Amino acid sequence: MRFVAGADEAGRGPLAGPLVAAGVLLDYAALRGHRVRPLATLNDSKQVEPAERERLFAAIVACATRISVRVVPSGEIDRHGLHRSNLGALRAVLDELTPPAEVCLVDGFRLGAAAPPHVAVIDGDTKSAAIAAASIVAKVTRDRVMQRLDALYPKYGFSSHVGYITPAHTAAVRAHGPCVQHRRSFNARAYELGRDREPDLAAR
């Protein structure tokens, strides 16, 4: 098999910010010698330090045949639900890689008949280079988005927790109410004191 596509996502669990799905198409016939060495430390993005993720991101961009990314904003997650939004984004990135992908691998999820033919691989980001590459691309892309959102919504500390629930994030939401980047459909304790407030649209 020459052309292998991997798909993964970042951001299912956070209270704020988008979900990001990524697909990476690798041409295994071309990944030899000096072209494959920069990818030697590929792994699940959660197991890779931030500086190494950035290095791997650059290496993947240089080596991949094609990359596809979908950014699903919080409002869309609230309208359609997290699971449906996730599956739809993963299907979309694989659609853009097929063809020439000869096989599509997805980390953990079966995407249904509407998706290109694919194989769901449990813990795939530790077993498949293509899935691990997609994991890195999704994570780095999402972290960069959260850095930009931190500049727009500085009250919430997005640069430090990238939208996940932490004591500091919970305290900020209770103090200021949620902003438009927060997923209001999530049943989070952080919302308990501010659920009746209007969203802080500026939060600056």
N, CA and C atoms as an extended XYZ file, in Angstrom:
612
Properties=species:S:1:pos:R:3:atomname:S:1:resname:S:1:resid:I:1 pbc="F F F"
N         0.848       -1.187        0.000 N   MET     1
C         0.000        0.000        0.000 CA  MET     1
C         0.885        1.240        0.000 C   MET     1
N         0.644        2.131       -0.961 N   ARG     2
C         1.511        3.302       -1.084 CA  ARG     2
C         0.942        4.546       -0.400 C   ARG     2
N        -0.297        4.924       -0.736 N   PHE     3
C        -0.883        6.153       -0.203 CA  PHE     3
C        -1.806        5.816        0.970 C   PHE     3
N        -1.418        6.272        2.163 N   VAL     4
C        -2.176        5.987        3.382 CA  VAL     4
C        -2.596        7.309        4.016 C   VAL     4
N        -3.884        7.440        4.288 N   ALA     5
C        -4.414        8.626        4.959 CA  ALA     5
C        -4.742        8.289        6.401 C   ALA     5
N        -4.390        9.197        7.295 N   GLY     6
C        -4.749        9.060        8.697 CA  GLY     6
C        -5.553       10.261        9.131 C   GLY     6
N        -6.513       10.045       10.035 N   ALA     7
C        -7.343       11.138       10.537 CA  ALA     7
C        -7.453       11.063       12.048 C   ALA     7
N        -7.422       12.223       12.672 N   ASP     8
C        -7.562       12.313       14.122 CA  ASP     8
C        -8.077       13.710       14.451 C   ASP     8
N        -8.445       13.899       15.709 N   GLU     9
C        -8.976       15.199       16.108 CA  GLU     9
C        -8.350       15.644       17.421 C   GLU     9
N        -8.474       16.939       17.701 N   ALA    10
C        -8.079       17.510       18.987 CA  ALA    10
C        -9.202       18.403       19.460 C   ALA    10
N        -9.489       18.345       20.764 N   GLY    11
C       -10.458       19.267       21.325 CA  GLY    11
C       -11.837       18.722       21.576 C   GLY    11
N       -11.990       17.412       21.793 N   ARG    12
C       -13.317       16.904       22.162 CA  ARG    12
C       -13.680       17.323       23.583 C   ARG    12
N       -12.704       17.321       24.466 N   GLY    13
C       -12.998       17.516       25.883 CA  GLY    13
C       -13.093       18.929       26.402 C   GLY    13
N       -12.490       19.935       25.777 N   PRO    14
C       -12.487       21.277       26.364 CA  PRO    14
C       -13.874       21.897       26.507 C   PRO    14
N       -13.949       22.854       27.434 N   LEU    15
C       -15.170       23.611       27.644 CA  LEU    15
C       -15.289       24.752       26.644 C   LEU    15
N       -14.168       25.184       26.092 N   ALA    16
C       -14.161       26.338       25.185 CA  ALA    16
C       -13.251       26.072       24.000 C   ALA    16
N       -13.543       26.789       22.914 N   GLY    17
C       -12.726       26.672       21.713 CA  GLY    17
C       -13.246       25.617       20.764 C   GLY    17
N       -12.656       25.561       19.582 N   PRO    18
C       -13.161       24.665       18.542 CA  PRO    18
C       -12.691       23.224       18.704 C   PRO    18
N       -13.333       22.363       17.975 N   LEU    19
C       -12.842       21.017       17.698 CA  LEU    19
C       -12.082       21.090       16.379 C   LEU    19
N       -10.914       20.476       16.310 N   VAL    20
C       -10.122       20.493       15.082 CA  VAL    20
C        -9.859       19.059       14.637 C   VAL    20
N       -10.260       18.742       13.414 N   ALA    21
C        -9.965       17.441       12.815 CA  ALA    21
C        -8.933       17.637       11.718 C   ALA    21
N        -8.017       16.686       11.616 N   ALA    22
C        -6.981       16.766       10.589 CA  ALA    22
C        -6.824       15.427        9.895 C   ALA    22
N        -6.523       15.489        8.619 N   GLY    23
C        -6.186       14.307        7.837 CA  GLY    23
C        -4.834       14.517        7.182 C   GLY    23
N        -4.015       13.495        7.216 N   VAL    24
C        -2.682       13.567        6.612 CA  VAL    24
C        -2.515       12.385        5.662 C   VAL    24
N        -2.142       12.684        4.426 N   LEU    25
C        -1.884       11.649        3.424 CA  LEU    25
C        -0.382       11.480        3.274 C   LEU    25
N         0.092       10.270        3.527 N   LEU    26
C         1.512        9.961        3.392 CA  LEU    26
C         1.728        9.028        2.208 C   LEU    26
N         2.751        9.331        1.444 N   ASP    27
C         3.190        8.466        0.338 CA  ASP    27
C         4.368        7.652        0.863 C   ASP    27
N         4.092        6.405        1.251 N   TYR    28
C         5.129        5.601        1.887 CA  TYR    28
C         6.260        5.253        0.926 C   TYR    28
N         5.982        5.293       -0.364 N   ALA    29
C         7.056        5.031       -1.329 CA  ALA    29
C         8.076        6.160       -1.344 C   ALA    29
N         7.630        7.361       -0.992 N   ALA    30
C         8.525        8.520       -1.026 CA  ALA    30
C         9.202        8.772        0.310 C   ALA    30
N         8.685        8.191        1.384 N   LEU    31
C         9.236        8.461        2.715 CA  LEU    31
C        10.375        7.502        3.013 C   LEU    31
N        11.519        7.821        2.483 N   ARG    32
C        12.713        6.998        2.681 CA  ARG    32
C        13.884        7.894        3.048 C   ARG    32
N        14.836        7.311        3.778 N   GLY    33
C        16.075        8.009        4.076 CA  GLY    33
C        15.861        9.336        4.780 C   GLY    33
N        16.452       10.376        4.236 N   HIS    34
C        16.424       11.682        4.898 CA  HIS    34
C        15.021       12.252        4.991 C   HIS    34
N        14.088       11.803        4.139 N   ARG    35
C        12.729       12.337        4.173 CA  ARG    35
C        11.929       11.779        5.346 C   ARG    35
N        12.243       10.583        5.796 N   VAL    36
C        11.468        9.980        6.868 CA  VAL    36
C        12.096       10.224        8.244 C   VAL    36
N        13.389       10.517        8.302 N   ARG    37
C        14.051       10.677        9.594 CA  ARG    37
C        13.427       11.744       10.480 C   ARG    37
N        12.994       12.907        9.937 N   PRO    38
C        12.374       13.906       10.827 CA  PRO    38
C        11.095       13.436       11.509 C   PRO    38
N        10.502       12.341       11.010 N   LEU    39
C         9.262       11.835       11.583 CA  LEU    39
C         9.490       10.719       12.597 C   LEU    39
N        10.744       10.484       12.974 N   ALA    40
C        11.077        9.334       13.811 CA  ALA    40
C        10.392        9.376       15.176 C   ALA    40
N        10.096       10.553       15.699 N   THR    41
C         9.485       10.658       17.034 CA  THR    41
C         7.970       10.825       16.983 C   THR    41
N         7.356       10.553       15.838 N   LEU    42
C         5.896       10.657       15.743 CA  LEU    42
C         5.223        9.795       16.811 C   LEU    42
N         4.214       10.381       17.448 N   ASN    43
C         3.469        9.662       18.477 CA  ASN    43
C         2.163       10.406       18.714 C   ASN    43
N         1.323        9.846       19.538 N   ASP    44
C         0.130       10.541       19.995 CA  ASP    44
C         0.530       11.935       20.479 C   ASP    44
N        -0.141       12.965       19.983 N   SER    45
C         0.255       14.339       20.306 CA  SER    45
C         0.245       14.611       21.802 C   SER    45
N        -0.607       13.912       22.559 N   LYS    46
C        -0.675       14.119       24.003 CA  LYS    46
C         0.580       13.619       24.706 C   LYS    46
N         1.352       12.769       24.045 N   GLN    47
C         2.569       12.227       24.636 CA  GLN    47
C         3.826       12.942       24.140 C   GLN    47
N         3.652       14.037       23.423 N   VAL    48
C         4.780       14.771       22.846 CA  VAL    48
C         4.812       16.171       23.437 C   VAL    48
N         5.994       16.608       23.853 N   GLU    49
C         6.134       17.944       24.428 CA  GLU    49
C         5.813       19.022       23.390 C   GLU    49
N         5.319       20.184       23.843 N   PRO    50
C         4.914       21.233       22.892 CA  PRO    50
C         5.992       21.623       21.876 C   PRO    50
N         7.240       21.781       22.309 N   ALA    51
C         8.287       22.174       21.366 CA  ALA    51
C         8.511       21.096       20.312 C   ALA    51
N         8.432       19.829       20.726 N   GLU    52
C         8.606       18.730       19.774 CA  GLU    52
C         7.400       18.629       18.845 C   GLU    52
N         6.208       18.922       19.358 N   ARG    53
C         5.034       18.946       18.478 CA  ARG    53
C         5.202       19.975       17.370 C   ARG    53
N         5.714       21.144       17.704 N   GLU    54
C         5.927       22.176       16.693 CA  GLU    54
C         6.947       21.715       15.653 C   GLU    54
N         8.016       21.040       16.109 N   ARG    55
C         9.024       20.548       15.171 CA  ARG    55
C         8.429       19.487       14.261 C   ARG    55
N         7.651       18.583       14.857 N   LEU    56
C         7.018       17.533       14.059 CA  LEU    56
C         6.001       18.120       13.084 C   LEU    56
N         5.278       19.140       13.516 N   PHE    57
C         4.315       19.788       12.622 CA  PHE    57
C         5.020       20.277       11.361 C   PHE    57
N         6.144       20.953       11.534 N   ALA    58
C         6.895       21.448       10.370 CA  ALA    58
C         7.387       20.300        9.504 C   ALA    58
N         7.824       19.202       10.144 N   ALA    59
C         8.312       18.049        9.384 CA  ALA    59
C         7.179       17.388        8.604 C   ALA    59
N         5.996       17.308        9.211 N   ILE    60
C         4.844       16.707        8.532 CA  ILE    60
C         4.440       17.548        7.333 C   ILE    60
N         4.389       18.864        7.516 N   VAL    61
C         4.042       19.750        6.401 CA  VAL    61
C         5.027       19.563        5.246 C   VAL    61
N         6.297       19.345        5.574 N   ALA    62
C         7.317       19.174        4.541 CA  ALA    62
C         7.235       17.817        3.857 C   ALA    62
N         6.782       16.790        4.587 N   CYS    63
C         6.827       15.415        4.066 CA  CYS    63
C         5.505       14.906        3.519 C   CYS    63
N         4.394       15.428        4.008 N   ALA    64
C         3.089       14.883        3.630 CA  ALA    64
C         2.752       15.195        2.178 C   ALA    64
N         2.062       14.280        1.540 N   THR    65
C         1.569       14.517        0.185 CA  THR    65
C         0.418       15.512        0.192 C   THR    65
N        -0.434       15.420        1.212 N   ARG    66
C        -1.563       16.340        1.317 CA  ARG    66
C        -2.011       16.399        2.769 C   ARG    66
N        -2.511       17.554        3.186 N   ILE    67
C        -3.051       17.744        4.543 CA  ILE    67
C        -4.406       18.416        4.426 C   ILE    67
N        -5.353       17.947        5.230 N   SER    68
C        -6.690       18.553        5.267 CA  SER    68
C        -7.043       18.838        6.717 C   SER    68
N        -7.646       20.005        6.963 N   VAL    69
C        -8.001       20.406        8.326 CA  VAL    69
C        -9.418       20.964        8.334 C   VAL    69
N       -10.184       20.622        9.363 N   ARG    70
C       -11.495       21.201        9.597 CA  ARG    70
C       -11.531       21.762       11.017 C   ARG    70
N       -11.958       23.012       11.147 N   VAL    71
C       -12.109       23.659       12.444 CA  VAL    71
C       -13.603       23.837       12.705 C   VAL    71
N       -14.098       23.210       13.752 N   VAL    72
C       -15.527       23.243       14.078 CA  VAL    72
C       -15.724       24.166       15.276 C   VAL    72
N       -16.347       25.331       15.100 N   PRO    73
C       -16.483       26.287       16.200 CA  PRO    73
C       -17.475       25.813       17.260 C   PRO    73
N       -17.398       26.467       18.416 N   SER    74
C       -18.233       26.071       19.548 CA  SER    74
C       -19.723       26.132       19.219 C   SER    74
N       -20.138       27.161       18.484 N   GLY    75
C       -21.556       27.282       18.150 CA  GLY    75
C       -22.065       26.109       17.345 C   GLY    75
N       -21.235       25.609       16.439 N   GLU    76
C       -21.638       24.446       15.640 CA  GLU    76
C       -21.707       23.197       16.502 C   GLU    76
N       -20.775       23.067       17.442 N   ILE    77
C       -20.811       21.934       18.374 CA  ILE    77
C       -22.103       21.983       19.188 C   ILE    77
N       -22.495       23.175       19.634 N   ASP    78
C       -23.727       23.308       20.411 CA  ASP    78
C       -24.957       22.968       19.575 C   ASP    78
N       -24.945       23.340       18.291 N   ARG    79
C       -26.107       23.085       17.439 CA  ARG    79
C       -26.254       21.609       17.082 C   ARG    79
N       -25.147       20.954       16.781 N   HIS    80
C       -25.217       19.598       16.234 CA  HIS    80
C       -24.795       18.508       17.210 C   HIS    80
N       -24.193       18.889       18.318 N   GLY    81
C       -23.697       17.905       19.267 CA  GLY    81
C       -22.240       17.567       18.997 C   GLY    81
N       -21.516       17.232       20.051 N   LEU    82
C       -20.084       16.986       19.933 CA  LEU    82
C       -19.779       15.775       19.057 C   LEU    82
N       -20.456       14.656       19.312 N   HIS    83
C       -20.129       13.424       18.582 CA  HIS    83
C       -20.428       13.567       17.091 C   HIS    83
N       -21.594       14.113       16.776 N   ARG    84
C       -21.954       14.307       15.370 CA  ARG    84
C       -20.988       15.272       14.688 C   ARG    84
N       -20.614       16.339       15.371 N   SER    85
C       -19.661       17.299       14.812 CA  SER    85
C       -18.306       16.644       14.566 C   SER    85
N       -17.890       15.809       15.497 N   ASN    86
C       -16.601       15.130       15.374 CA  ASN    86
C       -16.593       14.184       14.177 C   ASN    86
N       -17.619       13.357       14.065 N   LEU    87
C       -17.668       12.409       12.948 CA  LEU    87
C       -17.736       13.138       11.615 C   LEU    87
N       -18.519       14.207       11.559 N   GLY    88
C       -18.628       14.962       10.318 CA  GLY    88
C       -17.312       15.587        9.903 C   GLY    88
N       -16.559       16.105       10.859 N   ALA    89
C       -15.265       16.715       10.544 CA  ALA    89
C       -14.266       15.664       10.080 C   ALA    89
N       -14.267       14.504       10.723 N   LEU    90
C       -13.359       13.434       10.307 CA  LEU    90
C       -13.707       12.920        8.909 C   LEU    90
N       -15.005       12.790        8.628 N   ARG    91
C       -15.409       12.390        7.276 CA  ARG    91
C       -14.931       13.422        6.254 C   ARG    91
N       -15.068       14.689        6.572 N   ALA    92
C       -14.712       15.743        5.630 CA  ALA    92
C       -13.226       15.728        5.296 C   ALA    92
N       -12.372       15.527        6.306 N   VAL    93
C       -10.934       15.550        6.004 CA  VAL    93
C       -10.534       14.330        5.180 C   VAL    93
N       -11.175       13.189        5.431 N   LEU    94
C       -10.859       12.007        4.628 CA  LEU    94
C       -11.375       12.151        3.204 C   LEU    94
N       -12.528       12.778        3.042 N   ASP    95
C       -13.059       13.020        1.691 CA  ASP    95
C       -12.057       13.783        0.833 C   ASP    95
N       -11.359       14.734        1.439 N   GLU    96
C       -10.414       15.549        0.682 CA  GLU    96
C        -9.143       14.790        0.311 C   GLU    96
N        -8.901       13.650        0.945 N   LEU    97
C        -7.678       12.878        0.688 CA  LEU    97
C        -7.931       11.641       -0.174 C   LEU    97
N        -9.194       11.389       -0.509 N   THR    98
C        -9.563       10.179       -1.241 CA  THR    98
C       -10.255       10.525       -2.551 C   THR    98
N        -9.682       10.130       -3.719 N   PRO    99
C        -8.321        9.645       -3.882 CA  PRO    99
C        -7.310       10.781       -3.715 C   PRO    99
N        -6.014       10.458       -3.645 N   PRO   100
C        -5.365        9.198       -4.000 CA  PRO   100
C        -5.208        8.193       -2.868 C   PRO   100
N        -5.733        8.479       -1.665 N   ALA   101
C        -5.556        7.520       -0.576 CA  ALA   101
C        -6.074        6.134       -0.971 C   ALA   101
N        -5.260        5.133       -0.718 N   GLU   102
C        -5.653        3.749       -0.984 CA  GLU   102
C        -6.255        3.096        0.251 C   GLU   102
N        -5.886        3.592        1.417 N   VAL   103
C        -6.469        3.136        2.674 CA  VAL   103
C        -6.566        4.341        3.594 C   VAL   103
N        -7.672        4.394        4.339 N   CYS   104
C        -7.891        5.480        5.295 CA  CYS   104
C        -7.975        4.883        6.701 C   CYS   104
N        -7.212        5.442        7.609 N   LEU   105
C        -7.173        4.983        8.994 CA  LEU   105
C        -7.662        6.112        9.902 C   LEU   105
N        -8.509        5.773       10.860 N   VAL   106
C        -9.072        6.766       11.774 CA  VAL   106
C        -8.795        6.318       13.198 C   VAL   106
N        -8.450        7.278       14.035 N   ASP   107
C        -8.172        6.946       15.433 CA  ASP   107
C        -9.471        6.673       16.182 C   ASP   107
N        -9.819        5.397       16.279 N   GLY   108
C       -10.876        4.969       17.178 CA  GLY   108
C       -12.297        4.977       16.669 C   GLY   108
N       -12.638        5.840       15.723 N   PHE   109
C       -14.043        6.028       15.359 CA  PHE   109
C       -14.392        5.387       14.027 C   PHE   109
N       -15.568        4.737       13.979 N   ARG   110
C       -16.171        4.347       12.714 CA  ARG   110
C       -17.069        5.489       12.269 C   ARG   110
N       -16.915        5.922       11.045 N   LEU   111
C       -17.529        7.159       10.573 CA  LEU   111
C       -18.806        6.946        9.784 C   LEU   111
N       -19.212        5.710        9.586 N   GLY   112
C       -20.452        5.441        8.876 CA  GLY   112
C       -20.260        5.297        7.380 C   GLY   112
N       -21.329        4.915        6.710 N   ALA   113
C       -21.270        4.599        5.276 CA  ALA   113
C       -21.011        5.822        4.413 C   ALA   113
N       -21.308        7.015        4.912 N   ALA   114
C       -21.096        8.232        4.120 CA  ALA   114
C       -19.621        8.591        3.985 C   ALA   114
N       -18.788        8.015        4.799 N   ALA   115
C       -17.353        8.295        4.760 CA  ALA   115
C       -16.665        7.409        3.722 C   ALA   115
N       -15.489        7.804        3.259 N   PRO   116
C       -14.710        6.892        2.417 CA  PRO   116
C       -14.435        5.591        3.174 C   PRO   116
N       -14.238        4.483        2.476 N   PRO   117
C       -13.890        3.236        3.167 CA  PRO   117
C       -12.708        3.475        4.116 C   PRO   117
N       -12.840        3.002        5.347 N   HIS   118
C       -11.824        3.317        6.340 CA  HIS   118
C       -11.759        2.214        7.392 C   HIS   118
N       -10.698        2.268        8.170 N   VAL   119
C       -10.502        1.324        9.265 CA  VAL   119
C       -10.352        2.132       10.545 C   VAL   119
N       -11.145        1.818       11.563 N   ALA   120
C       -11.009        2.449       12.872 CA  ALA   120
C        -9.948        1.692       13.660 C   ALA   120
N        -8.935        2.398       14.110 N   VAL   121
C        -7.812        1.781       14.823 CA  VAL   121
C        -7.816        2.296       16.260 C   VAL   121
N        -8.045        1.404       17.207 N   ILE   122
C        -8.010        1.793       18.612 CA  ILE   122
C        -6.587        2.200       18.985 C   ILE   122
N        -6.457        3.342       19.662 N   ASP   123
C        -5.134        3.904       19.983 CA  ASP   123
C        -4.288        4.056       18.727 C   ASP   123
N        -4.944        4.442       17.646 N   GLY   124
C        -4.255        4.512       16.362 CA  GLY   124
C        -3.127        5.514       16.316 C   GLY   124
N        -3.199        6.569       17.168 N   ASP   125
C        -2.136        7.565       17.130 CA  ASP   125
C        -0.836        7.062       17.730 C   ASP   125
N        -0.854        5.872       18.334 N   THR   126
C         0.385        5.239       18.790 CA  THR   126
C         0.796        4.070       17.897 C   THR   126
N        -0.038        3.744       16.888 N   LYS   127
C         0.221        2.568       16.050 CA  LYS   127
C         0.451        2.896       14.586 C   LYS   127
N        -0.081        4.016       14.117 N   SER   128
C        -0.005        4.379       12.701 CA  SER   128
C         0.674        5.730       12.549 C   SER   128
N         1.675        5.794       11.659 N   ALA   129
C         2.360        7.067       11.415 CA  ALA   129
C         1.402        8.099       10.843 C   ALA   129
N         0.500        7.673        9.972 N   ALA   130
C        -0.429        8.610        9.345 CA  ALA   130
C        -1.395        9.191       10.377 C   ALA   130
N        -1.907        8.356       11.277 N   ILE   131
C        -2.801        8.858       12.319 CA  ILE   131
C        -2.039        9.750       13.293 C   ILE   131
N        -0.830        9.327       13.680 N   ALA   132
C        -0.024       10.152       14.589 CA  ALA   132
C         0.262       11.514       13.975 C   ALA   132
N         0.545       11.543       12.677 N   ALA   133
C         0.784       12.813       11.999 CA  ALA   133
C        -0.463       13.686       12.038 C   ALA   133
N        -1.635       13.084       11.820 N   ALA   134
C        -2.882       13.838       11.900 CA  ALA   134
C        -3.124       14.354       13.315 C   ALA   134
N        -2.774       13.551       14.302 N   SER   135
C        -2.914       13.963       15.699 CA  SER   135
C        -2.079       15.201       15.991 C   SER   135
N        -0.850       15.209       15.492 N   ILE   136
C         0.043       16.365       15.694 CA  ILE   136
C        -0.517       17.600       15.001 C   ILE   136
N        -0.951       17.446       13.753 N   VAL   137
C        -1.478       18.588       12.997 CA  VAL   137
C        -2.721       19.154       13.689 C   VAL   137
N        -3.611       18.281       14.142 N   ALA   138
C        -4.831       18.755       14.804 CA  ALA   138
C        -4.507       19.481       16.103 C   ALA   138
N        -3.625       18.925       16.898 N   LYS   139
C        -3.289       19.516       18.197 CA  LYS   139
C        -2.579       20.852       18.032 C   LYS   139
N        -1.583       20.913       17.155 N   VAL   140
C        -0.845       22.164       16.975 CA  VAL   140
C        -1.765       23.242       16.404 C   VAL   140
N        -2.599       22.865       15.442 N   THR   141
C        -3.532       23.837       14.870 CA  THR   141
C        -4.478       24.375       15.940 C   THR   141
N        -5.025       23.486       16.745 N   ARG   142
C        -5.958       23.938       17.785 CA  ARG   142
C        -5.259       24.815       18.816 C   ARG   142
N        -4.070       24.439       19.246 N   ASP   143
C        -3.348       25.251       20.230 CA  ASP   143
C        -3.072       26.646       19.683 C   ASP   143
N        -2.764       26.739       18.400 N   ARG   144
C        -2.527       28.058       17.803 CA  ARG   144
C        -3.802       28.881       17.769 C   ARG   144
N        -4.924       28.229       17.475 N   VAL   145
C        -6.203       28.938       17.514 CA  VAL   145
C        -6.470       29.474       18.918 C   VAL   145
N        -6.203       28.656       19.933 N   MET   146
C        -6.471       29.079       21.302 CA  MET   146
C        -5.558       30.221       21.724 C   MET   146
N        -4.338       30.262       21.219 N   GLN   147
C        -3.455       31.396       21.499 CA  GLN   147
C        -4.051       32.682       20.936 C   GLN   147
N        -4.605       32.595       19.741 N   ARG   148
C        -5.233       33.776       19.139 CA  ARG   148
C        -6.490       34.184       19.904 C   ARG   148
N        -7.276       33.204       20.345 N   LEU   149
C        -8.466       33.526       21.114 CA  LEU   149
C        -8.116       34.132       22.469 C   LEU   149
N        -6.972       33.772       23.015 N   ASP   150
C        -6.535       34.363       24.272 CA  ASP   150
C        -6.341       35.871       24.131 C   ASP   150
N        -5.843       36.296       22.986 N   ALA   151
C        -5.660       37.734       22.748 CA  ALA   151
C        -7.002       38.457       22.632 C   ALA   151
N        -8.022       37.760       22.126 N   LEU   152
C        -9.345       38.370       21.965 CA  LEU   152
C       -10.168       38.321       23.253 C   LEU   152
N        -9.931       37.283       24.065 N   TYR   153
C       -10.690       37.079       25.300 CA  TYR   153
C        -9.724       36.868       26.463 C   TYR   153
N        -8.974       37.894       26.843 N   PRO   154
C        -7.884       37.706       27.808 CA  PRO   154
C        -8.345       37.349       29.215 C   PRO   154
N        -9.622       37.552       29.550 N   LYS   155
C       -10.103       37.260       30.901 CA  LYS   155
C       -10.075       35.777       31.241 C   LYS   155
N       -10.017       34.917       30.227 N   TYR   156
C       -10.231       33.484       30.464 CA  TYR   156
C        -8.950       32.650       30.512 C   TYR   156
N        -7.817       33.210       30.137 N   GLY   157
C        -6.560       32.457       30.221 CA  GLY   157
C        -6.438       31.314       29.244 C   GLY   157
N        -7.020       31.475       28.038 N   PHE   158
C        -7.021       30.378       27.074 CA  PHE   158
C        -5.617       29.892       26.713 C   PHE   158
N        -4.625       30.763       26.758 N   SER   159
C        -3.275       30.341       26.365 CA  SER   159
C        -2.681       29.326       27.331 C   SER   159
N        -3.152       29.328       28.587 N   SER   160
C        -2.572       28.412       29.568 CA  SER   160
C        -3.273       27.062       29.611 C   SER   160
N        -4.604       27.048       29.456 N   HIS   161
C        -5.331       25.776       29.566 CA  HIS   161
C        -5.986       25.335       28.255 C   HIS   161
N        -5.834       26.142       27.194 N   VAL   162
C        -6.388       25.887       25.846 CA  VAL   162
C        -7.846       25.407       25.872 C   VAL   162
N        -8.602       25.953       26.825 N   GLY   163
C       -10.027       25.673       26.857 CA  GLY   163
C       -10.473       24.539       27.751 C   GLY   163
N        -9.538       23.747       28.280 N   TYR   164
C        -9.915       22.646       29.163 CA  TYR   164
C       -10.369       23.188       30.517 C   TYR   164
N       -11.096       22.374       31.241 N   ILE   165
C       -11.586       22.785       32.552 CA  ILE   165
C       -10.450       22.665       33.569 C   ILE   165
N       -10.073       23.785       34.138 N   THR   166
C        -9.086       23.856       35.210 CA  THR   166
C        -9.685       24.746       36.300 C   THR   166
N        -9.111       24.728       37.497 N   PRO   167
C        -9.631       25.639       38.532 CA  PRO   167
C        -9.616       27.103       38.091 C   PRO   167
N        -8.561       27.530       37.410 N   ALA   168
C        -8.476       28.921       36.968 CA  ALA   168
C        -9.525       29.231       35.908 C   ALA   168
N        -9.738       28.291       34.988 N   HIS   169
C       -10.745       28.501       33.943 CA  HIS   169
C       -12.145       28.549       34.561 C   HIS   169
N       -12.422       27.636       35.476 N   THR   170
C       -13.714       27.629       36.150 CA  THR   170
C       -13.951       28.942       36.886 C   THR   170
N       -12.926       29.425       37.584 N   ALA   171
C       -13.059       30.681       38.327 CA  ALA   171
C       -13.338       31.847       37.389 C   ALA   171
N       -12.683       31.853       36.219 N   ALA   172
C       -12.885       32.938       35.258 CA  ALA   172
C       -14.299       32.921       34.702 C   ALA   172
N       -14.827       31.731       34.385 N   VAL   173
C       -16.189       31.633       33.860 CA  VAL   173
C       -17.200       32.068       34.918 C   VAL   173
N       -16.967       31.700       36.171 N   ARG   174
C       -17.891       32.089       37.230 CA  ARG   174
C       -17.832       33.591       37.497 C   ARG   174
N       -16.650       34.168       37.306 N   ALA   175
C       -16.499       35.605       37.547 CA  ALA   175
C       -17.077       36.448       36.421 C   ALA   175
N       -16.888       36.016       35.192 N   HIS   176
C       -17.229       36.848       34.027 CA  HIS   176
C       -18.393       36.309       33.200 C   HIS   176
N       -18.843       35.081       33.500 N   GLY   177
C       -19.807       34.435       32.629 CA  GLY   177
C       -19.107       33.880       31.402 C   GLY   177
N       -19.739       32.954       30.700 N   PRO   178
C       -19.122       32.387       29.497 CA  PRO   178
C       -19.109       33.389       28.347 C   PRO   178
N       -18.136       33.251       27.464 N   CYS   179
C       -18.089       34.053       26.246 CA  CYS   179
C       -18.582       33.201       25.070 C   CYS   179
N       -18.576       33.764       23.888 N   VAL   180
C       -19.113       33.039       22.735 CA  VAL   180
C       -18.246       31.848       22.342 C   VAL   180
N       -17.050       31.748       22.879 N   GLN   181
C       -16.187       30.608       22.582 CA  GLN   181
C       -16.487       29.405       23.473 C   GLN   181
N       -17.329       29.581       24.478 N   HIS   182
C       -17.647       28.478       25.379 CA  HIS   182
C       -18.776       27.616       24.807 C   HIS   182
N       -18.675       26.328       25.055 N   ARG   183
C       -19.670       25.367       24.583 CA  ARG   183
C       -20.801       25.318       25.606 C   ARG   183
N       -21.875       26.021       25.296 N   ARG   184
C       -22.962       26.155       26.261 CA  ARG   184
C       -23.757       24.866       26.417 C   ARG   184
N       -23.644       23.945       25.471 N   SER   185
C       -24.364       22.678       25.568 CA  SER   185
C       -23.716       21.721       26.555 C   SER   185
N       -22.494       22.011       26.989 N   PHE   186
C       -21.819       21.148       27.952 CA  PHE   186
C       -22.418       21.392       29.343 C   PHE   186
N       -22.660       20.333       30.068 N   ASN   187
C       -23.186       20.442       31.427 CA  ASN   187
C       -22.008       20.541       32.387 C   ASN   187
N       -21.482       21.753       32.522 N   ALA   188
C       -20.269       21.953       33.310 CA  ALA   188
C       -20.586       22.725       34.587 C   ALA   188
N       -19.927       22.362       35.672 N   ARG   189
C       -20.159       23.040       36.942 CA  ARG   189
C       -19.704       24.497       36.880 C   ARG   189
N       -18.789       24.787       35.969 N   ALA   190
C       -18.322       26.173       35.829 CA  ALA   190
C       -19.463       27.110       35.471 C   ALA   190
N       -20.532       26.593       34.856 N   TYR   191
C       -21.646       27.427       34.429 CA  TYR   191
C       -22.678       27.662       35.542 C   TYR   191
N       -22.548       26.982       36.664 N   GLU   192
C       -23.617       26.979       37.655 CA  GLU   192
C       -23.964       28.369       38.170 C   GLU   192
N       -22.969       29.237       38.329 N   LEU   193
C       -23.232       30.572       38.852 CA  LEU   193
C       -23.525       31.584       37.761 C   LEU   193
N       -23.317       31.181       36.497 N   GLY   194
C       -23.471       32.173       35.445 CA  GLY   194
C       -24.387       31.738       34.322 C   GLY   194
N       -25.142       30.674       34.519 N   ARG   195
C       -25.953       30.156       33.416 CA  ARG   195
C       -27.040       31.131       32.974 C   ARG   195
N       -27.520       31.973       33.904 N   ASP   196
C       -28.589       32.901       33.542 CA  ASP   196
C       -28.063       34.222       32.992 C   ASP   196
N       -26.746       34.396       32.954 N   ARG   197
C       -26.194       35.631       32.421 CA  ARG   197
C       -26.211       35.631       30.904 C   ARG   197
N       -26.263       36.799       30.329 N   GLU   198
C       -26.044       36.909       28.893 CA  GLU   198
C       -24.584       36.630       28.606 C   GLU   198
N       -24.250       35.991       27.467 N   PRO   199
C       -22.849       35.769       27.132 CA  PRO   199
C       -22.105       37.089       27.042 C   PRO   199
N       -20.872       37.087       27.526 N   ASP   200
C       -20.009       38.262       27.441 CA  ASP   200
C       -19.401       38.267       26.051 C   ASP   200
N       -20.041       38.987       25.120 N   LEU   201
C       -19.650       38.913       23.726 CA  LEU   201
C       -18.273       39.501       23.476 C   LEU   201
N       -17.901       40.482       24.230 N   ALA   202
C       -16.576       41.090       24.025 CA  ALA   202
C       -15.573       40.444       24.960 C   ALA   202
N       -15.882       40.402       26.242 N   ALA   203
C       -15.026       39.768       27.245 CA  ALA   203
C       -13.593       40.233       27.122 C   ALA   203
N       -13.388       41.509       26.946 N   ARG   204
C       -12.038       42.033       26.737 CA  ARG   204
C       -11.621       42.926       27.883 C   ARG   204
